[in-house]
Amino acid sequence: MPQEPKLDRVRRRRIRNAERKLHEANLRLARAERSIRYWSRILADLNYEKTCEVQPPLWSDEPDDPVD
């Protein structure tokens, strides 16, 4: 019987450690997902700006011929 309480303490410590590690991993995952969304948005904005610089306007701001 003296072995059982020791195993119980070891098991509880391992469970606490595993829960802590899981919590830390979930925090890292959440940070990574936020970072991916942030940098994806920055990249999309930069690509859009580049497209706007290169692409000529589809129509002019002034009308060509007014219709009577």
N, CA, C and O atoms as a Maestro MAE file, in Angstrom:
{
 s_m_m2io_version
 :::
 2.0.0
}

f_m_ct {
 s_m_title
 :::
 protein
 m_atom[272] {
  # First column is atom index #
  i_m_mmod_type
  r_m_x_coord
  r_m_y_coord
  r_m_z_coord
  i_m_residue_number
  s_m_chain_name
  s_m_pdb_residue_name
  s_m_pdb_atom_name
  i_m_atomic_number
  :::
  1 25 0.788 -1.204 0.000 1 A "MET " " N  " 7
  2 3 0.000 0.000 0.000 1 A "MET " " CA " 6
  3 2 0.833 1.273 0.000 1 A "MET " " C  " 6
  4 15 0.339 2.276 -0.515 1 A "MET " " O  " 8
  5 25 2.053 1.325 0.531 2 A "PRO " " N  " 7
  6 3 2.785 2.595 0.547 2 A "PRO " " CA " 6
  7 2 3.096 3.105 -0.861 2 A "PRO " " C  " 6
  8 15 3.335 4.298 -1.049 2 A "PRO " " O  " 8
  9 25 3.093 2.237 -1.820 3 A "GLN " " N  " 7
  10 3 3.414 2.633 -3.187 3 A "GLN " " CA " 6
  11 2 2.262 3.404 -3.837 3 A "GLN " " C  " 6
  12 15 2.512 4.269 -4.675 3 A "GLN " " O  " 8
  13 25 1.046 3.124 -3.485 4 A "GLU " " N  " 7
  14 3 -0.109 3.723 -4.134 4 A "GLU " " CA " 6
  15 2 -0.209 5.239 -3.932 4 A "GLU " " C  " 6
  16 15 -0.443 5.936 -4.919 4 A "GLU " " O  " 8
  17 25 -0.049 5.802 -2.730 5 A "PRO " " N  " 7
  18 3 -0.103 7.259 -2.579 5 A "PRO " " CA " 6
  19 2 0.994 7.959 -3.386 5 A "PRO " " C  " 6
  20 15 0.781 9.047 -3.922 5 A "PRO " " O  " 8
  21 25 2.158 7.334 -3.467 6 A "LYS " " N  " 7
  22 3 3.243 7.933 -4.239 6 A "LYS " " CA " 6
  23 2 2.865 7.977 -5.724 6 A "LYS " " C  " 6
  24 15 3.105 8.981 -6.395 6 A "LYS " " O  " 8
  25 25 2.283 6.906 -6.231 7 A "LEU " " N  " 7
  26 3 1.839 6.895 -7.619 7 A "LEU " " CA " 6
  27 2 0.760 7.939 -7.845 7 A "LEU " " C  " 6
  28 15 0.714 8.578 -8.896 7 A "LEU " " O  " 8
  29 25 -0.108 8.109 -6.856 8 A "ASP " " N  " 7
  30 3 -1.174 9.083 -6.969 8 A "ASP " " CA " 6
  31 2 -0.588 10.497 -7.073 8 A "ASP " " C  " 6
  32 15 -1.040 11.297 -7.892 8 A "ASP " " O  " 8
  33 25 0.413 10.802 -6.249 9 A "ARG " " N  " 7
  34 3 1.062 12.118 -6.313 9 A "ARG " " CA " 6
  35 2 1.743 12.321 -7.657 9 A "ARG " " C  " 6
  36 15 1.650 13.397 -8.248 9 A "ARG " " O  " 8
  37 25 2.418 11.303 -8.135 10 A "VAL " " N  " 7
  38 3 3.106 11.385 -9.424 10 A "VAL " " CA " 6
  39 2 2.089 11.595 -10.539 10 A "VAL " " C  " 6
  40 15 2.289 12.420 -11.430 10 A "VAL " " O  " 8
  41 25 1.008 10.846 -10.476 11 A "ARG " " N  " 7
  42 3 -0.037 10.979 -11.508 11 A "ARG " " CA " 6
  43 2 -0.638 12.387 -11.481 11 A "ARG " " C  " 6
  44 15 -0.816 12.995 -12.536 11 A "ARG " " O  " 8
  45 25 -0.951 12.911 -10.305 12 A "ARG " " N  " 7
  46 3 -1.509 14.263 -10.203 12 A "ARG " " CA " 6
  47 2 -0.523 15.303 -10.742 12 A "ARG " " C  " 6
  48 15 -0.920 16.240 -11.435 12 A "ARG " " O  " 8
  49 25 0.742 15.138 -10.427 13 A "ARG " " N  " 7
  50 3 1.762 16.073 -10.920 13 A "ARG " " CA " 6
  51 2 1.868 15.992 -12.438 13 A "ARG " " C  " 6
  52 15 1.972 17.020 -13.106 13 A "ARG " " O  " 8
  53 25 1.843 14.786 -12.985 14 A "ARG " " N  " 7
  54 3 1.918 14.636 -14.439 14 A "ARG " " CA " 6
  55 2 0.678 15.222 -15.115 14 A "ARG " " C  " 6
  56 15 0.781 15.819 -16.186 14 A "ARG " " O  " 8
  57 25 -0.485 15.055 -14.498 15 A "ILE " " N  " 7
  58 3 -1.715 15.624 -15.054 15 A "ILE " " CA " 6
  59 2 -1.634 17.146 -15.043 15 A "ILE " " C  " 6
  60 15 -1.961 17.791 -16.039 15 A "ILE " " O  " 8
  61 25 -1.194 17.733 -13.908 16 A "ARG " " N  " 7
  62 3 -1.051 19.192 -13.842 16 A "ARG " " CA " 6
  63 2 -0.064 19.693 -14.887 16 A "ARG " " C  " 6
  64 15 -0.301 20.710 -15.538 16 A "ARG " " O  " 8
  65 25 1.029 18.982 -15.042 17 A "ASN " " N  " 7
  66 3 2.032 19.371 -16.031 17 A "ASN " " CA " 6
  67 2 1.459 19.277 -17.451 17 A "ASN " " C  " 6
  68 15 1.673 20.172 -18.268 17 A "ASN " " O  " 8
  69 25 0.743 18.211 -17.736 18 A "ALA " " N  " 7
  70 3 0.147 18.043 -19.063 18 A "ALA " " CA " 6
  71 2 -0.906 19.122 -19.328 18 A "ALA " " C  " 6
  72 15 -0.979 19.656 -20.435 18 A "ALA " " O  " 8
  73 25 -1.720 19.444 -18.321 19 A "GLU " " N  " 7
  74 3 -2.712 20.505 -18.491 19 A "GLU " " CA " 6
  75 2 -2.041 21.853 -18.747 19 A "GLU " " C  " 6
  76 15 -2.495 22.628 -19.588 19 A "GLU " " O  " 8
  77 25 -0.966 22.126 -18.024 20 A "ARG " " N  " 7
  78 3 -0.227 23.381 -18.219 20 A "ARG " " CA " 6
  79 2 0.363 23.445 -19.618 20 A "ARG " " C  " 6
  80 15 0.264 24.467 -20.297 20 A "ARG " " O  " 8
  81 25 0.974 22.352 -20.045 21 A "LYS " " N  " 7
  82 3 1.567 22.307 -21.391 21 A "LYS " " CA " 6
  83 2 0.490 22.478 -22.472 21 A "LYS " " C  " 6
  84 15 0.713 23.162 -23.471 21 A "LYS " " O  " 8
  85 25 -0.661 21.860 -22.269 22 A "LEU " " N  " 7
  86 3 -1.764 22.003 -23.214 22 A "LEU " " CA " 6
  87 2 -2.237 23.452 -23.273 22 A "LEU " " C  " 6
  88 15 -2.477 23.987 -24.356 22 A "LEU " " O  " 8
  89 25 -2.369 24.079 -22.117 23 A "HIS " " N  " 7
  90 3 -2.783 25.478 -22.062 23 A "HIS " " CA " 6
  91 2 -1.768 26.363 -22.800 23 A "HIS " " C  " 6
  92 15 -2.157 27.226 -23.586 23 A "HIS " " O  " 8
  93 25 -0.483 26.154 -22.552 24 A "GLU " " N  " 7
  94 3 0.556 26.935 -23.228 24 A "GLU " " CA " 6
  95 2 0.516 26.714 -24.739 24 A "GLU " " C  " 6
  96 15 0.678 27.660 -25.509 24 A "GLU " " O  " 8
  97 25 0.305 25.483 -25.158 25 A "ALA " " N  " 7
  98 3 0.237 25.184 -26.592 25 A "ALA " " CA " 6
  99 2 -0.982 25.863 -27.222 25 A "ALA " " C  " 6
  100 15 -0.898 26.369 -28.341 25 A "ALA " " O  " 8
  101 25 -2.112 25.877 -26.508 26 A "ASN " " N  " 7
  102 3 -3.302 26.563 -27.023 26 A "ASN " " CA " 6
  103 2 -3.069 28.061 -27.143 26 A "ASN " " C  " 6
  104 15 -3.540 28.682 -28.095 26 A "ASN " " O  " 8
  105 25 -2.349 28.651 -26.194 27 A "LEU " " N  " 7
  106 3 -2.023 30.078 -26.283 27 A "LEU " " CA " 6
  107 2 -1.122 30.349 -27.484 27 A "LEU " " C  " 6
  108 15 -1.332 31.317 -28.215 27 A "LEU " " O  " 8
  109 25 -0.113 29.492 -27.688 28 A "ARG " " N  " 7
  110 3 0.771 29.664 -28.851 28 A "ARG " " CA " 6
  111 2 -0.009 29.535 -30.154 28 A "ARG " " C  " 6
  112 15 0.223 30.287 -31.100 28 A "ARG " " O  " 8
  113 25 -0.932 28.582 -30.199 29 A "LEU " " N  " 7
  114 3 -1.751 28.386 -31.392 29 A "LEU " " CA " 6
  115 2 -2.620 29.615 -31.669 29 A "LEU " " C  " 6
  116 15 -2.712 30.065 -32.810 29 A "LEU " " O  " 8
  117 25 -3.250 30.151 -30.635 30 A "ALA " " N  " 7
  118 3 -4.098 31.330 -30.813 30 A "ALA " " CA " 6
  119 2 -3.266 32.507 -31.310 30 A "ALA " " C  " 6
  120 15 -3.698 33.239 -32.200 30 A "ALA " " O  " 8
  121 25 -2.066 32.696 -30.735 31 A "ARG " " N  " 7
  122 3 -1.187 33.782 -31.194 31 A "ARG " " CA " 6
  123 2 -0.783 33.578 -32.639 31 A "ARG " " C  " 6
  124 15 -0.762 34.528 -33.421 31 A "ARG " " O  " 8
  125 25 -0.463 32.350 -32.997 32 A "ALA " " N  " 7
  126 3 -0.050 32.058 -34.371 32 A "ALA " " CA " 6
  127 2 -1.198 32.311 -35.346 32 A "ALA " " C  " 6
  128 15 -0.979 32.850 -36.431 32 A "ALA " " O  " 8
  129 25 -2.410 31.930 -34.974 33 A "GLU " " N  " 7
  130 3 -3.563 32.169 -35.851 33 A "GLU " " CA " 6
  131 2 -3.814 33.657 -36.034 33 A "GLU " " C  " 6
  132 15 -4.108 34.108 -37.141 33 A "GLU " " O  " 8
  133 25 -3.696 34.431 -34.939 34 A "ARG " " N  " 7
  134 3 -3.858 35.887 -35.058 34 A "ARG " " CA " 6
  135 2 -2.773 36.474 -35.945 34 A "ARG " " C  " 6
  136 15 -3.044 37.359 -36.757 34 A "ARG " " O  " 8
  137 25 -1.554 35.991 -35.796 35 A "SER " " N  " 7
  138 3 -0.455 36.472 -36.617 35 A "SER " " CA " 6
  139 2 -0.685 36.146 -38.093 35 A "SER " " C  " 6
  140 15 -0.415 36.975 -38.962 35 A "SER " " O  " 8
  141 25 -1.172 34.964 -38.369 36 A "ILE " " N  " 7
  142 3 -1.449 34.567 -39.759 36 A "ILE " " CA " 6
  143 2 -2.520 35.472 -40.354 36 A "ILE " " C  " 6
  144 15 -2.379 35.940 -41.483 36 A "ILE " " O  " 8
  145 25 -3.601 35.724 -39.596 37 A "ARG " " N  " 7
  146 3 -4.656 36.614 -40.111 37 A "ARG " " CA " 6
  147 2 -4.118 38.020 -40.344 37 A "ARG " " C  " 6
  148 15 -4.432 38.640 -41.360 37 A "ARG " " O  " 8
  149 25 -3.316 38.527 -39.422 38 A "TYR " " N  " 7
  150 3 -2.772 39.874 -39.537 38 A "TYR " " CA " 6
  151 2 -1.885 39.989 -40.776 38 A "TYR " " C  " 6
  152 15 -2.073 40.889 -41.595 38 A "TYR " " O  " 8
  153 25 -0.927 39.084 -40.913 39 A "TRP " " N  " 7
  154 3 0.011 39.187 -42.031 39 A "TRP " " CA " 6
  155 2 -0.646 38.856 -43.364 39 A "TRP " " C  " 6
  156 15 -0.219 39.369 -44.398 39 A "TRP " " O  " 8
  157 25 -1.669 38.017 -43.367 40 A "SER " " N  " 7
  158 3 -2.421 37.760 -44.600 40 A "SER " " CA " 6
  159 2 -3.121 39.033 -45.060 40 A "SER " " C  " 6
  160 15 -3.143 39.332 -46.254 40 A "SER " " O  " 8
  161 25 -3.692 39.782 -44.124 41 A "ARG " " N  " 7
  162 3 -4.361 41.040 -44.449 41 A "ARG " " CA " 6
  163 2 -3.358 42.069 -44.973 41 A "ARG " " C  " 6
  164 15 -3.637 42.769 -45.946 41 A "ARG " " O  " 8
  165 25 -2.188 42.162 -44.328 42 A "ILE " " N  " 7
  166 3 -1.143 43.096 -44.778 42 A "ILE " " CA " 6
  167 2 -0.716 42.735 -46.196 42 A "ILE " " C  " 6
  168 15 -0.598 43.618 -47.046 42 A "ILE " " O  " 8
  169 25 -0.485 41.462 -46.461 43 A "LEU " " N  " 7
  170 3 -0.065 41.019 -47.783 43 A "LEU " " CA " 6
  171 2 -1.145 41.310 -48.821 43 A "LEU " " C  " 6
  172 15 -0.837 41.765 -49.922 43 A "LEU " " O  " 8
  173 25 -2.395 41.054 -48.485 44 A "ALA " " N  " 7
  174 3 -3.488 41.338 -49.418 44 A "ALA " " CA " 6
  175 2 -3.562 42.837 -49.719 44 A "ALA " " C  " 6
  176 15 -3.769 43.224 -50.869 44 A "ALA " " O  " 8
  177 25 -3.396 43.678 -48.705 45 A "ASP " " N  " 7
  178 3 -3.407 45.122 -48.916 45 A "ASP " " CA " 6
  179 2 -2.264 45.562 -49.822 45 A "ASP " " C  " 6
  180 15 -2.462 46.376 -50.724 45 A "ASP " " O  " 8
  181 25 -1.078 45.030 -49.587 46 A "LEU " " N  " 7
  182 3 0.077 45.395 -50.412 46 A "LEU " " CA " 6
  183 2 -0.111 44.931 -51.852 46 A "LEU " " C  " 6
  184 15 0.215 45.667 -52.784 46 A "LEU " " O  " 8
  185 25 -0.628 43.732 -52.046 47 A "ASN " " N  " 7
  186 3 -0.886 43.247 -53.402 47 A "ASN " " CA " 6
  187 2 -1.945 44.094 -54.093 47 A "ASN " " C  " 6
  188 15 -1.842 44.359 -55.291 47 A "ASN " " O  " 8
  189 25 -2.958 44.519 -53.353 48 A "TYR " " N  " 7
  190 3 -4.000 45.359 -53.925 48 A "TYR " " CA " 6
  191 2 -3.413 46.710 -54.346 48 A "TYR " " C  " 6
  192 15 -3.723 47.212 -55.426 48 A "TYR " " O  " 8
  193 25 -2.570 47.293 -53.497 49 A "GLU " " N  " 7
  194 3 -1.932 48.563 -53.843 49 A "GLU " " CA " 6
  195 2 -1.085 48.415 -55.104 49 A "GLU " " C  " 6
  196 15 -1.089 49.290 -55.969 49 A "GLU " " O  " 8
  197 25 -0.365 47.311 -55.200 50 A "LYS " " N  " 7
  198 3 0.464 47.077 -56.385 50 A "LYS " " CA " 6
  199 2 -0.414 46.961 -57.626 50 A "LYS " " C  " 6
  200 15 -0.055 47.488 -58.680 50 A "LYS " " O  " 8
  201 25 -1.537 46.294 -57.526 51 A "THR " " N  " 7
  202 3 -2.460 46.152 -58.657 51 A "THR " " CA " 6
  203 2 -3.009 47.516 -59.063 51 A "THR " " C  " 6
  204 15 -3.133 47.808 -60.252 51 A "THR " " O  " 8
  205 25 -3.337 48.347 -58.087 52 A "CYS " " N  " 7
  206 3 -3.882 49.672 -58.386 52 A "CYS " " CA " 6
  207 2 -2.848 50.548 -59.086 52 A "CYS " " C  " 6
  208 15 -3.209 51.368 -59.930 52 A "CYS " " O  " 8
  209 25 -1.566 50.386 -58.749 53 A "GLU " " N  " 7
  210 3 -0.514 51.173 -59.384 53 A "GLU " " CA " 6
  211 2 -0.329 50.770 -60.840 53 A "GLU " " C  " 6
  212 15 -0.049 51.628 -61.678 53 A "GLU " " O  " 8
  213 25 -0.474 49.507 -61.159 54 A "VAL " " N  " 7
  214 3 -0.177 48.983 -62.484 54 A "VAL " " CA " 6
  215 2 -1.384 49.056 -63.410 54 A "VAL " " C  " 6
  216 15 -1.244 49.389 -64.587 54 A "VAL " " O  " 8
  217 25 -2.539 48.756 -62.901 55 A "GLN " " N  " 7
  218 3 -3.732 48.660 -63.739 55 A "GLN " " CA " 6
  219 2 -4.248 50.052 -64.105 55 A "GLN " " C  " 6
  220 15 -4.481 50.868 -63.213 55 A "GLN " " O  " 8
  221 25 -4.433 50.345 -65.412 56 A "PRO " " N  " 7
  222 3 -5.008 51.638 -65.795 56 A "PRO " " CA " 6
  223 2 -6.492 51.667 -65.417 56 A "PRO " " C  " 6
  224 15 -7.113 50.614 -65.275 56 A "PRO " " O  " 8
  225 25 -7.056 52.855 -65.255 57 A "PRO " " N  " 7
  226 3 -8.477 52.919 -64.918 57 A "PRO " " CA " 6
  227 2 -9.331 52.319 -66.022 57 A "PRO " " C  " 6
  228 15 -8.983 52.409 -67.199 57 A "PRO " " O  " 8
  229 25 -10.420 51.723 -65.654 58 A "LEU " " N  " 7
  230 3 -11.292 51.087 -66.625 58 A "LEU " " CA " 6
  231 2 -12.076 52.127 -67.420 58 A "LEU " " C  " 6
  232 15 -12.441 51.869 -68.567 58 A "LEU " " O  " 8
  233 25 -12.342 53.291 -66.842 59 A "TRP " " N  " 7
  234 3 -13.007 54.383 -67.545 59 A "TRP " " CA " 6
  235 2 -12.509 55.690 -66.951 59 A "TRP " " C  " 6
  236 15 -12.018 55.727 -65.823 59 A "TRP " " O  " 8
  237 25 -12.640 56.749 -67.718 60 A "SER " " N  " 7
  238 3 -12.168 58.032 -67.233 60 A "SER " " CA " 6
  239 2 -13.186 58.650 -66.288 60 A "SER " " C  " 6
  240 15 -14.339 58.224 -66.225 60 A "SER " " O  " 8
  241 25 -12.741 59.652 -65.563 61 A "ASP " " N  " 7
  242 3 -13.636 60.338 -64.613 61 A "ASP " " CA " 6
  243 2 -14.629 61.244 -65.326 61 A "ASP " " C  " 6
  244 15 -15.715 61.505 -64.809 61 A "ASP " " O  " 8
  245 25 -14.258 61.730 -66.525 62 A "GLU " " N  " 7
  246 3 -15.136 62.637 -67.258 62 A "GLU " " CA " 6
  247 2 -15.864 61.872 -68.367 62 A "GLU " " C  " 6
  248 15 -15.288 60.976 -68.985 62 A "GLU " " O  " 8
  249 25 -17.122 62.225 -68.619 63 A "PRO " " N  " 7
  250 3 -17.840 61.557 -69.708 63 A "PRO " " CA " 6
  251 2 -17.281 61.998 -71.056 63 A "PRO " " C  " 6
  252 15 -16.863 63.145 -71.212 63 A "PRO " " O  " 8
  253 25 -17.271 61.074 -72.049 64 A "ASP " " N  " 7
  254 3 -16.735 61.373 -73.373 64 A "ASP " " CA " 6
  255 2 -17.646 62.332 -74.122 64 A "ASP " " C  " 6
  256 15 -17.259 63.468 -74.397 64 A "ASP " " O  " 8
  257 25 -18.833 61.894 -74.450 65 A "ASP " " N  " 7
  258 3 -19.789 62.697 -75.212 65 A "ASP " " CA " 6
  259 2 -21.110 62.706 -74.480 65 A "ASP " " C  " 6
  260 15 -21.675 61.646 -74.208 65 A "ASP " " O  " 8
  261 25 -21.610 63.881 -74.156 66 A "PRO " " N  " 7
  262 3 -22.947 63.899 -73.531 66 A "PRO " " CA " 6
  263 2 -24.005 63.521 -74.570 66 A "PRO " " C  " 6
  264 15 -23.949 63.948 -75.723 66 A "PRO " " O  " 8
  265 25 -24.935 62.736 -74.145 67 A "VAL " " N  " 7
  266 3 -26.017 62.296 -75.026 67 A "VAL " " CA " 6
  267 2 -27.152 63.310 -74.929 67 A "VAL " " C  " 6
  268 15 -27.591 63.661 -73.834 67 A "VAL " " O  " 8
  269 25 -27.644 63.798 -76.134 68 A "ASP " " N  " 7
  270 3 -28.743 64.789 -76.158 68 A "ASP " " CA " 6
  271 2 -30.071 64.125 -76.133 68 A "ASP " " C  " 6
  272 15 -31.100 64.802 -76.148 68 A "ASP " " O  " 8
  :::
 }
 m_bond[271] {
  # First column is bond index #
  i_m_from
  i_m_to
  i_m_order
  :::
  1 1 2 1
  2 2 3 1
  3 3 4 2
  4 3 5 1
  5 5 6 1
  6 6 7 1
  7 7 8 2
  8 7 9 1
  9 9 10 1
  10 10 11 1
  11 11 12 2
  12 11 13 1
  13 13 14 1
  14 14 15 1
  15 15 16 2
  16 15 17 1
  17 17 18 1
  18 18 19 1
  19 19 20 2
  20 19 21 1
  21 21 22 1
  22 22 23 1
  23 23 24 2
  24 23 25 1
  25 25 26 1
  26 26 27 1
  27 27 28 2
  28 27 29 1
  29 29 30 1
  30 30 31 1
  31 31 32 2
  32 31 33 1
  33 33 34 1
  34 34 35 1
  35 35 36 2
  36 35 37 1
  37 37 38 1
  38 38 39 1
  39 39 40 2
  40 39 41 1
  41 41 42 1
  42 42 43 1
  43 43 44 2
  44 43 45 1
  45 45 46 1
  46 46 47 1
  47 47 48 2
  48 47 49 1
  49 49 50 1
  50 50 51 1
  51 51 52 2
  52 51 53 1
  53 53 54 1
  54 54 55 1
  55 55 56 2
  56 55 57 1
  57 57 58 1
  58 58 59 1
  59 59 60 2
  60 59 61 1
  61 61 62 1
  62 62 63 1
  63 63 64 2
  64 63 65 1
  65 65 66 1
  66 66 67 1
  67 67 68 2
  68 67 69 1
  69 69 70 1
  70 70 71 1
  71 71 72 2
  72 71 73 1
  73 73 74 1
  74 74 75 1
  75 75 76 2
  76 75 77 1
  77 77 78 1
  78 78 79 1
  79 79 80 2
  80 79 81 1
  81 81 82 1
  82 82 83 1
  83 83 84 2
  84 83 85 1
  85 85 86 1
  86 86 87 1
  87 87 88 2
  88 87 89 1
  89 89 90 1
  90 90 91 1
  91 91 92 2
  92 91 93 1
  93 93 94 1
  94 94 95 1
  95 95 96 2
  96 95 97 1
  97 97 98 1
  98 98 99 1
  99 99 100 2
  100 99 101 1
  101 101 102 1
  102 102 103 1
  103 103 104 2
  104 103 105 1
  105 105 106 1
  106 106 107 1
  107 107 108 2
  108 107 109 1
  109 109 110 1
  110 110 111 1
  111 111 112 2
  112 111 113 1
  113 113 114 1
  114 114 115 1
  115 115 116 2
  116 115 117 1
  117 117 118 1
  118 118 119 1
  119 119 120 2
  120 119 121 1
  121 121 122 1
  122 122 123 1
  123 123 124 2
  124 123 125 1
  125 125 126 1
  126 126 127 1
  127 127 128 2
  128 127 129 1
  129 129 130 1
  130 130 131 1
  131 131 132 2
  132 131 133 1
  133 133 134 1
  134 134 135 1
  135 135 136 2
  136 135 137 1
  137 137 138 1
  138 138 139 1
  139 139 140 2
  140 139 141 1
  141 141 142 1
  142 142 143 1
  143 143 144 2
  144 143 145 1
  145 145 146 1
  146 146 147 1
  147 147 148 2
  148 147 149 1
  149 149 150 1
  150 150 151 1
  151 151 152 2
  152 151 153 1
  153 153 154 1
  154 154 155 1
  155 155 156 2
  156 155 157 1
  157 157 158 1
  158 158 159 1
  159 159 160 2
  160 159 161 1
  161 161 162 1
  162 162 163 1
  163 163 164 2
  164 163 165 1
  165 165 166 1
  166 166 167 1
  167 167 168 2
  168 167 169 1
  169 169 170 1
  170 170 171 1
  171 171 172 2
  172 171 173 1
  173 173 174 1
  174 174 175 1
  175 175 176 2
  176 175 177 1
  177 177 178 1
  178 178 179 1
  179 179 180 2
  180 179 181 1
  181 181 182 1
  182 182 183 1
  183 183 184 2
  184 183 185 1
  185 185 186 1
  186 186 187 1
  187 187 188 2
  188 187 189 1
  189 189 190 1
  190 190 191 1
  191 191 192 2
  192 191 193 1
  193 193 194 1
  194 194 195 1
  195 195 196 2
  196 195 197 1
  197 197 198 1
  198 198 199 1
  199 199 200 2
  200 199 201 1
  201 201 202 1
  202 202 203 1
  203 203 204 2
  204 203 205 1
  205 205 206 1
  206 206 207 1
  207 207 208 2
  208 207 209 1
  209 209 210 1
  210 210 211 1
  211 211 212 2
  212 211 213 1
  213 213 214 1
  214 214 215 1
  215 215 216 2
  216 215 217 1
  217 217 218 1
  218 218 219 1
  219 219 220 2
  220 219 221 1
  221 221 222 1
  222 222 223 1
  223 223 224 2
  224 223 225 1
  225 225 226 1
  226 226 227 1
  227 227 228 2
  228 227 229 1
  229 229 230 1
  230 230 231 1
  231 231 232 2
  232 231 233 1
  233 233 234 1
  234 234 235 1
  235 235 236 2
  236 235 237 1
  237 237 238 1
  238 238 239 1
  239 239 240 2
  240 239 241 1
  241 241 242 1
  242 242 243 1
  243 243 244 2
  244 243 245 1
  245 245 246 1
  246 246 247 1
  247 247 248 2
  248 247 249 1
  249 249 250 1
  250 250 251 1
  251 251 252 2
  252 251 253 1
  253 253 254 1
  254 254 255 1
  255 255 256 2
  256 255 257 1
  257 257 258 1
  258 258 259 1
  259 259 260 2
  260 259 261 1
  261 261 262 1
  262 262 263 1
  263 263 264 2
  264 263 265 1
  265 265 266 1
  266 266 267 1
  267 267 268 2
  268 267 269 1
  269 269 270 1
  270 270 271 1
  271 271 272 2
  :::
 }
}
